[in-house]
Amino acid sequence: MLSLDSFSFLRFFFVIIFFLLISLFQVFLQTAYSDVSSGVIIPLYSFPDASWDEVRNIKNANPDVPFLVIINPHNGPGSEYNSYYYSGIKNFQSAEITVIGYVNTEYATKKIVDVFADIDSYKTWYTLDGIFFDEMSNVPGNESYYKNLDDYAKSQGFVLTVGNPGHDTLPSYVGTLDNLLIYENSGLPNFFLLGGWHENYDESNFSILVYGLDSLNQSFVKYAANYVDYIYLTNDHLPNPWDTIPPYFDNLVSTLASTDAQKVMTATAVSPTQIDLSWSAPLYDDISPIPNYQIDVKVGSGSWSTLVANAGTSTSYSHSDLISNTTYNYRISDIKSDNVENDNGVYLPLYTDPGNGNSLSTSWQRVYEAKVANPDVRITVATNPSSGSGSSPRLDYEYGISALRSVGVNVIGYVATNYNNGPITNADVKADIDNWVSWYGDRSLGSGRGITGINLDEMASDNDSNGFNGDNIEWYTSLTDYIKNTKGLSFVQGNPGKDTTEKYIGSVDQIKINEGGSGVPNLDDLFDGWKKNYSINNFAIIPHTVPILDEDYIRESKQYMSDIYIQDDGADGNPWDSVSTHFEKIIEILSEGSNAKGSSFPIIEVVATTHLPPVPSWIKFNAGLWSEDKIDDSKFMQGIKFLQSLGFLKLNESSIDSKIIPPWFKNNALWWSQDLISDSDFISGTEYLISSSIIIP
């Protein structure tokens, strides 16, 4: 019969073996995964036809590139089995293409039993590999809904689950499903989206879908492949960009097949006091590499500071004289380059009539002429006939909007939401949106001549989740989805009239975080904290009643936000019924070049932690003496406490004092003193056993 001490020893032995196996398994996973290239995720929302054959043929020509196809018979599995889908799925799978089925979750409002029913239908009719959950919620509180769906799908034999919130999501959703789409929109996403907090997780958690892209940007594909598991780009457009295969699809796949799997930037702790950085830059045009980099550093949760103002053309740097066992965050960005199109633009509310229907008013004419003179500077105008679209279409607005759009000005329509406090209902807002699209959209004014988006004014911004039309975040997210995916517009801006809170990021495309009078906001104060973790594309400011323009302020603001407008008007109570006297000067400054933080090569962040110094030899020597009963427990525990003081053990002091150490633990000390287990094994095992009260009951 085993004694208690013998049983304890065996328990300790198996714990150590378990952790060693886990460590080896993790190393194996990391090594294995680095050899797997990113693949293509293809929403194939068409009846099985020649496009399905094209996908299969290109897969056969590129067998090493993973293919993930989403099928969608009828907004889900449909009402009955279809033999054509069954054959198409089988043909895909015979080519080693993973096939998953579309299921709509209505942002977690769909009854979970109804989602289960769709999953059951796919299981009954088709031999799929997984499930694609569309219209996925990305607000706090619905994580368990999707975890339950994942558990149910896996219980039915499906091996893969993918979710699509249509926008970026929250870290709390990582792991609820196997993979999350963090971008589904027209045009390439800003590079910031791919980095940031996502780098705390394996790239296998993320994918992106891009539509409305006329040509393939190979440098973006190569870059994005370092951060997401699946990528898909198409030239197709709304209302259904997923019913065709782009002409460059084979080139997309071959680009992924040749993509180097290394990270664009790496940080490696090479000693307790040194971290080596290296990076490989994207290209301007798939040919010319981007030079000149700025490196910033942040120690732990501290503030960012510039480490190297200009590293020149070098793509590596060694940061030395560091503190051991300390986490360092690094970010790198391209310094201003005139070879890159400017990412900054002007956004101006133009709440004045456009003219008489045959010619433009003075204000609208100034905007028209400014765009003609500066075609490379983005100009966005928010128009407002009558606190929204008004009661009927107006000829003067048809003419004015069409005129501005003809020279490339983006025009968005004003819609009030009253901070989701009521009495404006969800139906009221959607009716206003419908009017804008019906009266002033492309279908009415001609292709490329209609409004491009909606300005949701009086947007909620505080942490109160409950509003007149339900949860604030969910409501604005649903409105964005309605505007873009149902009505076919490309841009949604929200205006709370003041600063916002982090949780609203992603509910709309851009938020005006300042609409104050009598001065411009302090940029360091406004952008101190969480905003630095997000793309500048999320933010705009429109201060008014500013009689004198500070040109350097405009230049500095370019690194913090994508759109800026400073109005001198405001004394009469309506600052938006004229064009600012500063307007042309602002455009001139914005046309000077890319922003100081770089728009071509984004801010990429990496994290590294310096090593611990070697364990002092006397502690190891004492462990051997203690294992042979040559010193007492208190002498041995002095060494353990000293390890804690050096930062090796993350324990409370009280967990070490005056506890009884089981005799069997001396075996661990003996193995360590004889170099049969490593320092890290002894330390991690000791820390785990103490914190779990296995050594110290």
Secondary structure as the mmCIF struct_conf table of DSSP 4:
data_model
#
loop_
_struct_conf.conf_type_id
_struct_conf.id
_struct_conf.beg_label_comp_id
_struct_conf.beg_label_asym_id
_struct_conf.beg_label_seq_id
_struct_conf.end_label_comp_id
_struct_conf.end_label_asym_id
_struct_conf.end_label_seq_id
HELX_RH_AL_P HELX_RH_AL_P1 LEU A 4 SER A 34
TURN_TY1_P TURN_TY1_P1 ASP A 35 ASP A 35
HELX_LH_PP_P HELX_LH_PP_P1 VAL A 36 SER A 38
STRN STRN1 GLY A 39 LEU A 44
BEND BEND1 SER A 46 SER A 46
BEND BEND2 PRO A 48 ASP A 49
HELX_RH_AL_P HELX_RH_AL_P2 ALA A 50 ALA A 61
TURN_TY1_P TURN_TY1_P2 PRO A 63 ASP A 64
BEND BEND3 VAL A 65 VAL A 65
STRN STRN2 PHE A 67 ILE A 71
BEND BEND4 PRO A 73 PRO A 77
BEND BEND5 SER A 79 GLU A 80
HELX_RH_AL_P HELX_RH_AL_P3 SER A 83 SER A 94
TURN_TY1_P TURN_TY1_P3 ALA A 95 GLU A 96
STRN STRN3 THR A 98 ASN A 104
HELX_RH_3T_P HELX_RH_3T_P1 GLU A 106 ALA A 108
TURN_TY1_P TURN_TY1_P4 THR A 109 THR A 109
BEND BEND6 LYS A 110 LYS A 110
HELX_RH_AL_P HELX_RH_AL_P4 ILE A 112 TRP A 125
BEND BEND7 ASP A 129 ASP A 129
STRN STRN4 GLY A 130 ASP A 134
BEND BEND8 GLU A 135 GLU A 135
BEND BEND9 VAL A 139 VAL A 139
TURN_TY1_P TURN_TY1_P5 PRO A 140 GLY A 141
HELX_RH_AL_P HELX_RH_AL_P5 GLU A 143 SER A 155
TURN_TY1_P TURN_TY1_P6 GLN A 156 GLY A 157
STRN STRN5 LEU A 160 ASN A 164
BEND BEND10 GLY A 166 HIS A 167
HELX_RH_3T_P HELX_RH_3T_P2 PRO A 171 TYR A 173
STRN STRN6 VAL A 174 VAL A 174
TURN_TY1_P TURN_TY1_P7 GLY A 175 THR A 176
STRN STRN7 LEU A 177 LEU A 177
BEND BEND11 ASP A 178 ASP A 178
STRN STRN8 ASN A 179 SER A 186
BEND BEND12 GLY A 187 GLY A 187
HELX_LH_PP_P HELX_LH_PP_P2 LEU A 188 ASN A 190
HELX_RH_AL_P HELX_RH_AL_P6 PHE A 191 LEU A 194
BEND BEND13 GLY A 195 GLY A 195
HELX_RH_3T_P HELX_RH_3T_P3 GLY A 196 ASN A 200
BEND BEND14 TYR A 201 TYR A 201
HELX_RH_3T_P HELX_RH_3T_P4 GLU A 203 ASN A 205
STRN STRN9 PHE A 206 TYR A 211
BEND BEND15 GLY A 212 GLY A 212
BEND BEND16 ASP A 214 SER A 215
HELX_RH_AL_P HELX_RH_AL_P7 GLN A 218 ALA A 224
TURN_TY1_P TURN_TY1_P8 ALA A 225 TYR A 227
BEND BEND17 ASP A 229 ASP A 229
STRN STRN10 TYR A 230 LEU A 233
BEND BEND18 ASN A 235 ASN A 235
TURN_TY1_P TURN_TY1_P9 LEU A 238 PRO A 239
TURN_TY1_P TURN_TY1_P10 PRO A 241 TRP A 242
BEND BEND19 ASP A 243 THR A 244
TURN_TY1_P TURN_TY1_P11 PRO A 247 TYR A 248
HELX_RH_AL_P HELX_RH_AL_P8 PHE A 249 ALA A 257
TURN_TY1_P TURN_TY1_P12 SER A 258 SER A 258
BEND BEND20 GLN A 262 GLN A 262
BEND BEND21 VAL A 264 VAL A 264
STRN STRN11 MET A 265 SER A 271
TURN_TY1_P TURN_TY1_P13 PRO A 272 THR A 273
STRN STRN12 GLN A 274 TRP A 279
STRN STRN13 LEU A 283 LEU A 283
BEND BEND22 TYR A 284 SER A 288
STRN STRN14 PRO A 289 PRO A 289
HELX_LH_PP_P HELX_LH_PP_P3 ILE A 290 ILE A 290
STRN STRN15 TYR A 293 VAL A 299
TURN_TY1_P TURN_TY1_P14 GLY A 300 SER A 301
BEND BEND23 GLY A 302 GLY A 302
STRN STRN16 SER A 305 VAL A 308
BEND BEND24 ALA A 309 ALA A 309
TURN_TY1_P TURN_TY1_P15 GLY A 312 THR A 313
STRN STRN17 SER A 316 HIS A 319
BEND BEND25 ASP A 321 ASP A 321
HELX_LH_PP_P HELX_LH_PP_P4 LEU A 322 ILE A 323
TURN_TY1_P TURN_TY1_P16 SER A 324 ASN A 325
STRN STRN18 THR A 327 ASP A 334
TURN_TY1_P TURN_TY1_P17 ASP A 338 ASN A 339
BEND BEND26 VAL A 340 VAL A 340
STRN STRN19 GLY A 345 LEU A 350
BEND BEND27 THR A 352 THR A 352
STRN STRN20 GLY A 355 GLY A 355
BEND BEND28 ASN A 356 SER A 359
STRN STRN21 LEU A 360 LEU A 360
HELX_RH_AL_P HELX_RH_AL_P9 THR A 362 ALA A 373
TURN_TY1_P TURN_TY1_P18 PRO A 375 ASP A 376
BEND BEND29 VAL A 377 VAL A 377
STRN STRN22 ARG A 378 THR A 383
BEND BEND30 PRO A 385 SER A 389
BEND BEND31 SER A 391 SER A 392
HELX_RH_AL_P HELX_RH_AL_P10 LEU A 395 SER A 406
TURN_TY1_P TURN_TY1_P19 VAL A 407 GLY A 408
STRN STRN23 ASN A 410 ALA A 416
HELX_RH_3T_P HELX_RH_3T_P5 ASN A 418 ASN A 420
BEND BEND32 GLY A 422 ILE A 424
HELX_RH_AL_P HELX_RH_AL_P11 ASN A 426 TYR A 440
BEND BEND33 GLY A 441 GLY A 441
HELX_RH_AL_P HELX_RH_AL_P12 ASP A 442 LEU A 445
TURN_TY1_P TURN_TY1_P20 SER A 447 ARG A 449
BEND BEND34 GLY A 450 GLY A 450
STRN STRN24 GLY A 453 ASP A 457
BEND BEND35 GLU A 458 GLU A 458
BEND BEND36 ASP A 462 ASN A 463
STRN STRN25 ASN A 466 GLY A 467
TURN_TY1_P TURN_TY1_P21 PHE A 468 ASN A 469
STRN STRN26 GLY A 470 ASP A 471
HELX_RH_AL_P HELX_RH_AL_P13 ASN A 472 ASP A 481
HELX_RH_PI_P HELX_RH_PI_P1 TYR A 482 THR A 486
BEND BEND37 LYS A 487 LYS A 487
STRN STRN27 PHE A 491 ASN A 495
BEND BEND38 GLY A 497 LYS A 498
HELX_RH_3T_P HELX_RH_3T_P6 GLU A 502 TYR A 504
STRN STRN28 ILE A 505 ILE A 505
TURN_TY1_P TURN_TY1_P22 GLY A 506 SER A 507
STRN STRN29 VAL A 508 VAL A 508
BEND BEND39 ASP A 509 ASP A 509
STRN STRN30 GLN A 510 ASN A 514
STRN STRN31 GLY A 517 GLY A 517
BEND BEND40 SER A 518 GLY A 519
HELX_LH_PP_P HELX_LH_PP_P5 VAL A 520 ASN A 522
HELX_RH_AL_P HELX_RH_AL_P14 LEU A 523 LEU A 526
TURN_TY1_P TURN_TY1_P23 PHE A 527 PHE A 527
BEND BEND41 ASP A 528 GLY A 529
HELX_RH_3T_P HELX_RH_3T_P7 TRP A 530 ASN A 533
BEND BEND42 TYR A 534 TYR A 534
HELX_RH_3T_P HELX_RH_3T_P8 ILE A 536 ASN A 538
STRN STRN32 PHE A 539 ILE A 541
STRN STRN33 HIS A 544 HIS A 544
BEND BEND43 ILE A 548 ILE A 548
HELX_RH_AL_P HELX_RH_AL_P15 GLU A 551 SER A 557
TURN_TY1_P TURN_TY1_P24 LYS A 558 TYR A 560
BEND BEND44 SER A 562 SER A 562
STRN STRN34 ASP A 563 ILE A 564
BEND BEND45 ASP A 568 ASP A 568
TURN_TY1_P TURN_TY1_P25 ALA A 571 ASP A 572
BEND BEND46 GLY A 573 GLY A 573
TURN_TY1_P TURN_TY1_P26 PRO A 575 TRP A 576
BEND BEND47 ASP A 577 SER A 578
TURN_TY1_P TURN_TY1_P27 THR A 581 HIS A 582
HELX_RH_AL_P HELX_RH_AL_P16 PHE A 583 LEU A 590
TURN_TY1_P TURN_TY1_P28 SER A 591 GLU A 592
BEND BEND48 SER A 594 SER A 594
TURN_TY1_P TURN_TY1_P29 ALA A 596 LYS A 597
BEND BEND49 SER A 599 PHE A 601
STRN STRN35 ILE A 604 THR A 609
HELX_LH_PP_P HELX_LH_PP_P6 THR A 610 PRO A 616
HELX_RH_AL_P HELX_RH_AL_P17 SER A 617 SER A 627
TURN_TY1_P TURN_TY1_P30 GLU A 628 ASP A 629
BEND BEND50 LYS A 630 ILE A 631
HELX_RH_AL_P HELX_RH_AL_P18 ASP A 633 SER A 645
TURN_TY1_P TURN_TY1_P31 LEU A 646 GLY A 647
BEND BEND51 PHE A 648 PHE A 648
HELX_RH_3T_P HELX_RH_3T_P9 GLU A 653 SER A 655
TURN_TY1_P TURN_TY1_P32 ILE A 656 SER A 658
HELX_LH_PP_P HELX_LH_PP_P7 ILE A 660 PRO A 662
TURN_TY1_P TURN_TY1_P33 PRO A 663 TRP A 664
HELX_RH_AL_P HELX_RH_AL_P19 PHE A 665 SER A 673
TURN_TY1_P TURN_TY1_P34 GLN A 674 ASP A 675
BEND BEND52 LEU A 676 ILE A 677
HELX_RH_AL_P HELX_RH_AL_P20 ASP A 679 SER A 691
TURN_TY1_P TURN_TY1_P35 SER A 692 SER A 693
BEND BEND53 ILE A 694 ILE A 695
#
